[in-house]
Each structure stands twice: as C-alpha cells, then as structure tokens.
Amino acid sequence: MALRRFRPPASWEGLGFAPRFVYCGASMQVAFDQFDDERFSFHEDQVLILDQVWSAADRLEFQRAMREAPWTSLRDNSRLAVTFPYCGNWLKADLMHSQRRRLLDRLSLSCITRYIESFPNIAGRHVNFNYYSYAAGDCLRTHDDIAQDQASADMMLRPTPMRRLAMVTYLHDEWEPDWGGELVIYDMGEGRRDQSVFTVTHCIPPKPGSLVLFTVPRYHRVCRIDELCGAAKRLSIAGWFMTEHQPCTITTAALQQVCAPRK
C-alpha cells in the first residue's frame, strides 16, 4: 500500500467532557466520548486505550468494506512470512479512500499531532493503515514495529518514514475471553533486547469498537486465536503515524536527535 500523507487540521478542539481516567502503568484507558485529548500526552503515557470509539453501525460499515476488499494472506507475502513464521495465515487488505478518511477523521486528536510534531527536522508526515483478519490459529510474534529499512545503518541516506505511533482498532461485533487474540505489550527496559527478561505491562483484549495507540518502538505481540472462536474473526485496522526526514550524512548523535521527540 502506498504511504498516505497525514496533514493535521489547522486547529483542534478537545471533546469538552470531564474524563474518568484509568491508569495502567504508563498508559491511560478511557471511553472515547470522555477523552480529553488536550490534556493527554504520549510523552507521559506511552499507551492509550480508548473504549467505545466505534458504534455497531460504524463497525457494520467497515465490515461491508472489508468484504469487498481484495485480501492477501500471510503466506502469499514472502517478506512478512519470513518476518512472522509460524503465525498462522492471517489476512491483510488495503483500505478504500472513504474508509481511510473515516478513520483519520476519528483520529483527529491533538495529542497525536503534538507527539508527531515533537520530533525535530520533519520533512514529511505519513500514515499507513490496513485491514487485518485473524482466524483460529493466527497470531503475531513479538516485535517492536521498527521496519528493517528504518533500522538499517544508512536509513538517513534516503527519506525513509519512521514509525512513531502504532494504532489498532477492533471492528468485529463480539469477542469472548476464551478466544485469545489479546494485544500484549512489554516493558523492554533501558537498552534490553533479550526477550526472556521482558515484563508484561499490558494484556489488552480486542474489545469490539475499542482502539489502542502506543509509541514506537515498543515490543508487543498478538496472542494466538483459539479454536474455541469457531468461525469468528478478529477484525481490525492497524498501522502507524510516521515522520519523514531529509536524507543527509548523519552522525550517531544526529540520529539519536531525530529518533527522540522533544518533550
């Protein structure tokens, strides 16, 4: 899927409700209609869980679009199949323009814009979102959402978009605890890459109509879908908000500056 430009609106307004906050470590969980995006900061809370983002009617519209979308399976994508072996055969599809616009309109939150704009020397802003369908046996192994080309030593020799915020939102109509499919997020610690010492900070069920945003890099995985789900599918849209930076000859210090947001 081609990268899409993200142009934040010229002005933003909070939703104006007095939110009921639920904190889970460095995160917040709140109903969407009570979320105050002006007060929230991804610098302080790296994981945001919003409930009741989509109504049943909203989800039905997305489901109709998903039925019309041309799907590609994991096994048919050689690059992804190598990156995620033994992860079943989940499906991926592009969003149509109208549904992408619908998603971005709902994600017009000032906290997203502030975080994206906190990175220095931005030359461009992008988003990339896809439909996903997980059936029994499907999962996603632990990874940190840093793309291979983003992590390469010469990444700044060309304008490679860098993933800054990851997003997933759930579009199925029902989901039982026994069916699996939870999003598990880990505390990776300072400089640690040994997954054996990761600490689970969040185990987030794929609640219908909910949405999760978290900062990148952040190790996470999707638990395997249990056969108890029968024919049910874990339907979602997932992807990233990204920044692009001008190509240049870059030093280690300069690379660290580009990778770290300004608080």
C-alpha positions in Angstrom: 0.0 0.0 0.0 1.3 3.4 -0.9 2.1 5.7 2.0 -0.5 8.4 2.7 0.2 12.0 3.7 -1.1 13.0 7.1 -2.0 16.7 7.2 -3.2 17.7 10.7 -6.0 20.3 10.8 -5.1 23.9 11.4 -6.9 24.0 14.7 -8.1 21.4 17.2 -10.7 21.3 19.9 -10.9 19.0 22.9 -14.0 16.9 23.3 -15.1 19.0 26.3 -16.1 16.1 28.6 -14.8 15.6 32.1 -13.0 12.2 31.6 -12.8 9.3 34.0 -9.2 8.2 33.8 -7.9 4.7 34.4 -4.2 4.4 34.6 -2.3 1.1 33.9 1.4 1.9 34.4 2.5 4.3 31.7 -0.9 4.2 30.0 -4.5 5.6 30.1 -7.8 3.9 29.4 -11.0 6.0 29.0 -14.2 6.0 27.0 -13.8 7.9 23.7 -16.6 10.4 24.5 -14.9 11.3 27.8 -11.3 11.6 26.4 -9.7 15.0 26.8 -7.0 14.9 24.0 -5.7 18.4 25.1 -4.6 17.0 28.5 -3.2 13.7 27.3 0.5 13.4 26.4 2.2 10.4 24.8 5.4 11.7 26.5 3.9 10.8 29.9 1.6 7.9 29.0 3.0 5.7 26.2 -0.1 3.6 25.8 -3.6 4.9 25.2 -6.7 2.7 25.3 -9.9 4.2 24.1 -13.2 2.3 24.5 -16.4 2.8 22.5 -14.7 4.5 19.6 -17.0 2.8 17.0 -20.7 2.1 17.3 -22.3 -1.1 16.0 -23.4 0.9 12.9 -19.8 2.2 12.4 -18.4 -1.3 12.6 -21.0 -2.6 10.1 -19.9 0.0 7.5 -16.3 -1.1 7.9 -17.3 -4.8 7.7 -19.1 -4.2 4.5 -16.0 -2.5 3.0 -13.8 -5.4 4.3 -16.0 -7.9 2.4 -15.3 -6.1 -0.8 -11.6 -5.7 -0.2 -9.0 -7.9 -2.1 -7.2 -9.8 0.7 -3.6 -11.1 0.7 -2.7 -13.9 3.1 0.5 -14.0 5.2 1.9 -17.0 3.2 1.4 -15.0 0.0 3.6 -12.2 1.3 7.1 -13.5 1.2 8.7 -10.7 3.3 6.1 -10.9 6.0 6.1 -14.7 6.0 9.9 -14.6 6.8 9.4 -12.0 9.5 6.5 -13.8 11.1 7.0 -17.6 10.8 4.6 -20.0 12.5 2.0 -17.2 12.9 -0.9 -18.9 11.1 -2.1 -17.3 7.9 -3.8 -14.1 8.8 -5.2 -11.8 6.0 -4.3 -8.2 5.1 -6.1 -5.7 2.8 -5.9 -2.1 1.8 -8.4 0.5 3.0 -10.6 2.2 0.4 -10.3 6.0 0.4 -13.7 6.6 2.1 -12.9 4.3 5.0 -9.4 5.7 5.3 -10.9 9.2 5.5 -13.4 8.0 8.1 -10.7 6.5 10.2 -8.5 9.7 10.0 -11.4 11.9 10.9 -12.0 9.9 14.1 -8.3 10.1 14.8 -8.1 13.9 14.5 -6.8 14.2 18.1 -4.5 17.0 19.2 -2.4 14.6 21.3 -1.4 12.7 18.2 -0.4 15.9 16.4 1.6 17.2 19.3 3.6 14.0 19.6 4.3 13.7 15.9 5.4 17.4 15.7 7.7 16.9 18.7 10.3 15.2 16.6 12.9 17.5 15.1 13.7 18.2 11.4 10.5 16.8 10.0 10.3 16.9 6.2 7.0 15.0 5.8 4.3 13.2 7.7 2.7 9.9 6.6 0.1 7.3 7.7 -0.2 3.7 6.7 -3.2 1.6 7.7 -4.5 -1.8 6.6 -7.4 -4.1 7.4 -6.5 -7.4 9.2 -8.5 -10.6 9.7 -7.2 -13.2 12.2 -8.9 -16.6 12.4 -8.3 -19.6 14.7 -4.5 -20.4 14.8 -3.4 -16.9 13.8 -1.1 -14.8 15.9 1.8 -12.2 15.7 5.2 -12.9 17.2 6.9 -10.4 19.5 8.3 -7.4 17.6 8.9 -3.7 18.1 7.5 -2.2 14.9 10.8 -0.8 13.7 10.9 -1.6 10.0 14.1 -3.3 8.6 14.8 -0.3 6.3 14.2 2.1 9.2 16.7 0.2 11.4 19.4 0.0 8.8 22.6 2.0 9.2 22.1 4.0 6.1 18.4 4.9 6.8 19.2 8.6 6.6 20.7 8.4 3.2 17.1 8.4 1.8 13.8 9.7 3.2 12.6 6.6 4.9 9.5 7.3 7.0 9.9 6.4 10.7 7.1 4.8 12.6 6.2 7.0 15.6 2.8 5.9 16.8 1.2 2.4 16.3 -2.6 2.1 16.2 -5.0 -0.8 16.2 -8.8 -0.7 16.4 -11.2 -3.6 16.5 -14.2 -4.0 14.2 -15.8 -7.3 15.0 -19.1 -7.4 16.8 -18.3 -9.9 19.6 -15.3 -11.4 21.3 -15.1 -13.9 24.2 -12.2 -14.1 26.7 -11.5 -17.7 25.7 -10.9 -16.8 22.1 -7.5 -15.2 22.7 -6.2 -12.5 20.3 -5.1 -10.2 23.1 -2.5 -7.5 22.4 0.3 -8.0 24.8 2.7 -5.0 25.4 6.1 -5.4 27.1 8.4 -3.2 29.1 11.7 -3.6 27.3 13.8 -1.7 29.8 16.7 0.5 29.0 18.7 -1.0 26.1 17.4 -4.5 26.7 16.7 -6.7 23.7 16.7 -10.1 25.4 13.0 -11.1 25.2 13.5 -13.5 28.1 13.7 -10.6 30.6 10.8 -8.6 29.2 8.0 -7.7 31.6 4.3 -7.7 30.5 2.8 -4.3 31.1 -0.5 -4.7 29.2 -2.7 -7.5 28.1 -5.4 -5.8 26.1 -8.4 -7.8 24.9 -9.7 -7.0 21.4 -12.9 -5.4 22.6 -15.3 -4.5 19.8 -15.2 -0.8 19.0 -12.1 -0.1 21.0 -8.8 1.5 19.9 -5.2 1.3 21.1 -2.4 3.7 20.4 1.2 3.3 21.6 4.6 4.8 20.9 7.2 3.1 18.7 9.5 1.3 19.4 7.6 -0.9 21.8 7.8 -4.7 21.9 4.4 -6.3 21.6 2.6 -9.3 20.2 -0.9 -10.7 19.3 -1.8 -13.9 21.2 -2.9 -16.8 19.1 -6.6 -17.1 18.3 -8.0 -20.2 20.0 -10.1 -22.8 18.1 -12.9 -22.0 20.6 -13.7 -19.0 18.5 -15.1 -21.3 15.8 -15.7 -19.3 12.6 -15.4 -15.9 14.3 -12.7 -13.5 13.0 -10.7 -10.9 14.9 -11.2 -7.9 12.5 -9.1 -4.8 12.9 -7.4 -1.8 11.2 -3.8 -1.4 12.2 -0.9 0.8 11.2 1.2 3.8 12.0 1.6 7.5 12.1 5.1 8.3 10.7 7.6 11.1 10.1 9.9 11.6 7.2 13.3 13.3 7.5 15.5 14.8 4.8 18.3 12.5 3.6 21.7 13.5 4.8 25.1 12.2 6.0 24.3 11.6 9.6 26.3 11.1 12.8 25.3 8.9 15.7 24.4 12.0 17.8 22.3 13.4 15.0 20.5 10.1 14.5 19.6 10.0 18.2 18.2 13.5 17.9 15.9 12.5 15.0 14.8 9.4 16.9 14.0 11.2 20.1 11.0 13.5 20.5 11.2 16.9 22.1 9.2 17.0 25.3 
